[in-house]
Each structure stands twice: as structure tokens, then as C-alpha cells.
């Protein structure tokens, strides 16, 4: 079973405004509301591809109830912890001449809520996959991803970490199955700017030397790079298409990689699925569907 954890889920309110201007009343030409958060995005794309998962995390208030309802409506299994005070955040994403986002804060997670998460993690068994994705609330310890991996180190799990800076670096000694920085995040770690695939591979290998088993680096329109635990290196150009929506593209890449790997056992096939699934989401108003992914796969 695949489990995803989203520490600060959201309701994403995506509005399209033609000729947006500040200081005046603007009217939308289109509106979409769907559950958001990096782990939740992974679960939704896995479902679209035909792979079941269980979404874990924290929700609160009427917005938290709606997040759970929308996911269950899509047929996604959830096992959220309901925080007593506050509301899950609403993130406003404006599509106009340029994309603009306003992200809410979300509820405060109490120590008892965190203990409840650990009790749920106790149920994971050997062979399961756990996806830890995104940032964590300011009220939680910055070592949280590392703490979770240390707590679970006695189990034979495939743990995926999609995070930045210290959240990512701290987990490397616990040998995550997959990490997925983008080239800008990888460059920030080593205080440099990375645009060339050869440089991305070189610095990706440094993360592998520090403990990561597989390193998948997204490079937006320039494609992606994969360095595998068995010594393979893959690079791929991004499929051709018009970028409509950048939200969730990286999460979709993670979901596509996992689907490709667990259905084929091949890192190359996982990489192909990852790149095409990420691109399919970027080319779509919403998250990638299997039909859209298969179309891009046939064009590579």
C-alpha cells in the first residue's frame, strides 16, 4: 500500500481572471475548487492512474471536512487526524497574465495530534511506501521528516521525500527510496545555479553519496534527470505542449514515477511515467489523467 502524508492540506480555490488589475473589482471567468497539498496531489494522481493509496495528514474545521469529502468523492481512501481548533487553509491561485498564489496558514497542530499520526504510522508494514511531501507548519519541529524516518527505521519501507533544504538533507542518512528536488532546490542546497543536465547529475550524485537511494530532479521545461541506486543515469527532455497550470506538476511526477515503478519494476519505465505524468498535469487545467499520460508516453 502507498500512504501519503500532507501536514497542511488545503482547499485550492483556482480562479481565472482575464486582464487582471489591482485596485479595481475583477470578475472571474472560471473557478475550480479542489483539495490541495503535495501529498494529497500524489494520492489524486495515483487514483487517476489506477493505483490506490491512503491519504494521511491533519484537517480542521469546515474546510477540513470539505477536503475529506472531496477526496472520498473521488474514491480516495483517507485517514486524516481531525484537529480540534482552527480551520484547514484555503489557498487562492490566480491565473491571469502571470500566476499568483496566496496561501493560508492552516491550524496549529498540537502534540497530541502528532502522537496520533505516529500511531497511524505504526500500522505500516514491510513493503509499504510512504510519501512525505511539502513543507510543514511552523509550529512543528523542523526535524519532523527525519524523526519519522528514524521512528520507522526498523521497518522495510520505501520512503519518498519531496521537500527542500534541511527537511530534505536531514533524512538522507536514513536512505529514502526516492527524493525529488527540482534543479533550483538542488542548486540552493549547494549554493550554485544548475541549468545543465550534466551538472544536475553531478550534484544529484552528491545527495546519493549522502544516503539517498534514487534521485529524481525535475527541470521544468528542460525535462528531468534520474540517478538510480543501481548506477543508472537517465535524462529526458520534457514532452512538447502548452503549460496551462504549474500547480501539482512536481507531485504528479512523483505519482507517475511510483506508478511506473510498481507496475513494471523498471527505473527507466518509472522515469518515463514520471516525466510524462508531470507534464500532463502542467498541460491540463487539473491534475493528469491516465489518458493524458498515455498520450504523452506514445509521443516520446
N, C-alpha and C positions, 0 to 999 in steps of 0.2 A: 504494500500500500504506500502511496505517496501522501505525505502530510505537508501542508504549507502553514507557515506562521506569519501573521500580519499583526504587528504590535499596535498599529494606529490606523485601523481601517477607516474608510471614508465613504460618503456618498459623493460621487463626482457629478457635478452639475455642469455640463458642457454646453455652452451657448455659442451660436454663430451670429455675429453682428456684421452686416455689410457697412463699410465705411465708418467704422467706429471712431468716435471723437470724445475727448474728455471735456467735462464741464457742461455737457448737454444731456438730454434724455435720449438714450439709444434704445432701439427695439430689436429684439432677436428675430432672425429669420428661421432659426432651427434650435431646438433644445433636446438634449438627451440626459437622462439620469440613470446612472448605473453604479453598482458597488465598486469601490476602488481600494487601492493599496497593492503593493507589489506582490505579496503572497497570494492575495485574492485574484489578481490578474493571472498569475500562474495557474491557479485552480480553474479559472474560467476558460482559459485557452486549452488546458488539458482536456476539459469536458468537451470542448468543440472538436478536439481531435479524436475523441472516443476513449480517453483514459480517465478513470475515476481517481479522485483524490478526496482528502478530508481537509477542510479549511479550519485552522485553529487561530485564536487571537482574542482580542478584547473588544467588546462592543458596549455601548452605554446609551440609555435614553431612547427616545422615539426614532432617532436616526440609526441607532444600533439595531433596533427591531426591524427597520426597513432594509438595512444591509442584509441581515439574515434572511428576511422574507424574499428579497430579490434573488439571492443565491439559491435558496431552496426552490424557487420558481423555475430556475434554470436546471434543476436536478442535481445541484452540487451539495454534497454532504457537508454540514457544518457542525462544529463542536465548540462554539465560542464560550468564553467566560464573560458573563454579564456584570459589568462594573456598576456598583450601586449609585454613584453620583456622577453628574455631568452627562454630556452627550457625545456620541461619536461625531467626528468633524465632518463638515461639508467643504469640499474643495471646488472652487469655481474655476473653470478653464475656459478662457475666452478665445474663440477663433475669429480673428479679424485679419487686418493686414499683417500682423505678427501675432504669434501665440503668446498669451499672457495667462499666468496662473496665480490664484490667491488660495493658499492652503490654510485650513483651520488648524487649531491646536489639538483638539481632542481631549478626552477626560484624563484625570490623574489616575494612574494605576497604583493601587495600594499593595503592600507587601503580601496580604492575604490573597490578592488576585494573582500575583506572581507565583505563589505557592500552589495555587490551583492549576496553573499552567504546567508546573513540574509534575503534578500528579497525572495530568493527561499524557505527558511525555513518557511517564513510566510505562504506559501501555504499548509503546512502540516495541517491536520485536525484530530479531535479526533479519536482515534483508530489506527492511523498510527504508524509505527515502524521506528525508526531512529537508524542506526548503526554508531557509532563514533569509528573508528578503527585506531590504529597505532600512530606513532609519528607525531609531527607537525614540520614544518620548524622553524629554529632558529629565523627567522625574525618575527614570530608570538608570541603573548603573551602565556606564559605557562599556564595561566588560561583559555585558549580558550574553552576547553570542558565544564568547569564549567560555563563559560559565556554563552555558547549556551544553556545549560540546564536551567540556570536561565532565559534566554530570553524566552524559550519555556514553562516555568513552569505553565503558565495559560492554557495549552492545555493538554488533556488526551492522552498522547503518551506513547508508550513502547520504552524506550531508552536503547540501548545496548552500553556498553563501553568496548572496548578491548584495554587497554592501561596500562602503567606501572607507578609506583611511584606517583609523585604529580598529574600527569594528571588524574590518577585513583582516588586517595584519595580525591581530591578536589570536585569530583562530588557526592560523597556518600551522603551528606546532601540533595541532590535533588532526591534521591530514584530511581536510574536507575533500569529498569526492570531486566537487567542481566549484570553482569560483568564476565569477563573470564581471570583472571590471570593464569599463569602456576605455578607449585609448587615452582620454583626458584624465580619468581617475587613475589609471596606471602611471601616467606621467606625473601626476601630483604626488604619488607615493615616493617617486624617485627624483622629484624636483626637476623635471625636464618636460619638454614638449615632444610628443610622439605622433608622427603622421605617417611614417614609413613602416610597412609591414615587417621588414627585417628588424627594425628597432623594437617594434612591439613584441616580436618573438624573443628577442634578446632579453628584454626586461621581464616578459612573461616567464621566462625560464628562471629568473631570479626568484620569483614567487614560488615556482615549483621547487627550487632548491630549499626554500624556507618551509616546505611541507605540503603545499597544495598538490593533489594528485593530477587533476586536469585543469587547465587554464584556458578559458574561453574569453576572448577580448573582442568586443563589438567596436566597430569603427564607423558607425552611421553609414553614409552613402559610399564609403570606401570598402565596405564589406566587413570581414571578420577574420580572426586568426584563432586556431585551436592548437594547443600543445598538450599531448596526451601523456598519460603515465607510462605507456609502453614505448615512448620515444618518437612518436609520430608528430609531424608538424603539418598543419593544413592552413591554407589561406584561400579565401574565396571573395570574389567581387560581389557586391550587392546586386540582386536582380534589378532590372530596369522597371521603373514605374514612378508615378507621381506621388510624392509624400503628401498625405492628407492629414495625418494625425500621428504625432510622435509619442503620444502618451501610451505606455504599455508595450512599446516595441521591444525593449530590453527584456521585460518579463516574458514576453511571447517567445523570445529567443531561448530563454531557459526552459520554458514548457516544451517547445519544439525539440530541443536537444534531448530532454528526458524521454519524451515520447519516442523519438527516433532510436535512442539507445536501448530502451527497454523492449522495443518491438523487434529490433534487429540484432542487438549485441555488438554493433559496429560503431566505432567512433566516427568514421567517415560519414556514415548514414545519419548519425546523431547530429553531426556538424551541418550537413546539408539541410536537415529538417529545421535545425535551429536558425540558420540564416534565412531560410525561406519563410518560416513562421514569423520571425521578427519583421521581415519586410512586408509580409502580407498584412500585419497589423498596421504598419506605417502607411500602407496604401489604402486603408479602409477607414470608414467613419468610426467603426467599432473594432473589437478585437478579432483576430484572424479566425476564419472558419476553415474547416478541413478542405473544402472545395477550393478555396483561395490558395491554400498552401500547396495542394497537389498541382494546381495550375502552374505555380512558380517552379516547383520541382521539375515539371516536364519541360520547362524552358531553359533550365541550366545546361 
